[in-house]
């Protein structure tokens, strides 16, 4: 007796094959946004996180997929997806650091450098 799979099962895929991921957040930049992001990506004094965010958006505006951007920048795809979506929804303002919940720092980073406060 042979059994047939029910028709509602999806077709089998080869092991290791993934469905292609295509972001629904297509980015188009204004001249001002492009200039701002390019300057941010080139700035050596910028925090690393700002440079990566700017590069993610610039690559996304060129039409690269999240997987391609993640591979170029050696960062997880989920991070690329997060910043692409945030820029799509909030534009440049979305790339700024947001306040976080939790206990506030007791000493500023500058006072730690001067040897004030408890240390190891």
C-alpha positions as CSV (number, residue, x, y, z in Angstrom):
1,X,0.0,0.0,0.0
2,X,1.4,3.4,-0.9
3,X,0.5,6.6,0.9
4,X,0.3,9.9,-0.7
5,X,1.0,13.1,1.1
6,X,-2.0,15.4,1.6
7,X,-2.1,18.3,-0.8
8,X,-2.0,20.9,1.9
9,X,1.7,20.1,2.7
10,X,4.2,22.5,1.3
11,X,6.6,21.0,-1.3
12,X,9.8,19.5,0.2
13,X,12.9,21.6,0.0
14,X,16.4,20.2,-0.1
15,X,18.3,20.3,3.2
16,X,20.1,23.6,3.7
17,X,18.0,25.5,1.2
18,X,16.4,28.6,2.5
19,X,13.6,30.7,1.2
20,X,14.9,33.9,-0.2
21,X,14.6,36.8,2.1
22,X,13.5,40.0,0.6
23,X,13.0,43.1,2.8
24,X,9.7,44.9,2.4
25,X,11.5,48.1,3.4
26,X,12.8,49.6,0.2
27,X,14.9,52.7,0.9
28,X,15.2,55.8,-1.2
29,X,17.4,58.5,0.1
30,X,17.2,62.3,-0.4
31,X,20.4,64.1,-1.3
32,X,20.6,65.5,2.2
33,X,20.2,62.0,3.8
34,X,22.8,60.5,1.4
35,X,25.3,63.2,2.2
36,X,24.7,62.9,5.9
37,X,25.1,59.1,5.9
38,X,28.2,59.1,3.7
39,X,29.8,61.7,6.0
40,X,28.9,59.6,9.1
41,X,30.2,56.4,7.4
42,X,33.6,58.1,6.6
43,X,34.1,59.8,10.0
44,X,36.9,58.1,11.9
45,X,35.9,59.8,15.1
46,X,32.3,58.5,15.1
47,X,31.4,55.6,17.3
48,X,31.6,52.3,15.5
49,X,27.8,51.7,15.9
50,X,27.0,54.9,14.0
51,X,29.3,54.0,11.2
52,X,27.8,50.6,10.9
53,X,24.2,52.0,10.9
54,X,25.1,54.5,8.2
55,X,26.7,51.8,6.0
56,X,23.7,49.5,6.5
57,X,21.3,52.2,5.2
58,X,23.6,53.2,2.3
59,X,23.9,49.5,1.2
60,X,20.1,49.0,1.6
61,X,19.5,52.1,-0.6
62,X,21.7,50.5,-3.3
63,X,19.3,47.6,-3.3
64,X,21.4,45.0,-1.5
65,X,19.6,42.3,0.5
66,X,19.9,42.0,4.3
67,X,22.0,38.9,3.8
68,X,24.4,40.6,1.5
69,X,24.8,43.6,3.7
70,X,25.3,41.4,6.8
71,X,28.1,39.5,4.9
72,X,29.8,42.7,3.8
73,X,29.8,44.3,7.2
74,X,30.3,41.0,9.2
75,X,27.3,41.6,11.3
76,X,24.2,39.5,12.0
77,X,21.3,39.7,9.6
78,X,18.9,40.6,12.4
79,X,20.9,43.8,13.1
80,X,20.7,44.8,9.5
81,X,17.0,44.2,9.4
82,X,16.5,46.2,12.6
83,X,18.3,49.3,11.3
84,X,16.8,49.1,7.8
85,X,13.3,49.0,9.3
86,X,14.1,51.8,11.8
87,X,15.4,54.1,9.1
88,X,12.4,53.3,6.9
89,X,10.0,54.3,9.6
90,X,11.8,57.2,11.2
91,X,14.5,58.3,8.7
92,X,17.7,59.8,10.1
93,X,16.1,60.3,13.6
94,X,15.7,56.5,13.8
95,X,19.5,55.9,13.7
96,X,20.0,57.9,16.9
97,X,20.7,56.1,20.2
98,X,17.6,55.7,22.3
99,X,17.4,56.0,26.0
100,X,17.5,52.6,27.8
101,X,15.8,51.4,30.9
102,X,17.8,50.3,33.9
103,X,19.9,51.6,36.7
104,X,21.6,54.9,35.9
105,X,25.4,54.9,36.0
106,X,26.9,56.0,39.3
107,X,29.9,57.6,37.8
108,X,30.5,59.1,34.4
109,X,33.1,57.5,32.1
110,X,35.3,60.5,32.5
111,X,35.4,60.2,36.3
112,X,36.3,56.5,36.0
113,X,39.3,57.4,33.9
114,X,40.6,59.8,36.6
115,X,40.7,57.0,39.1
116,X,37.7,58.2,41.1
117,X,35.2,55.8,42.5
118,X,35.6,52.1,43.2
119,X,37.8,50.2,40.8
120,X,39.6,46.9,40.4
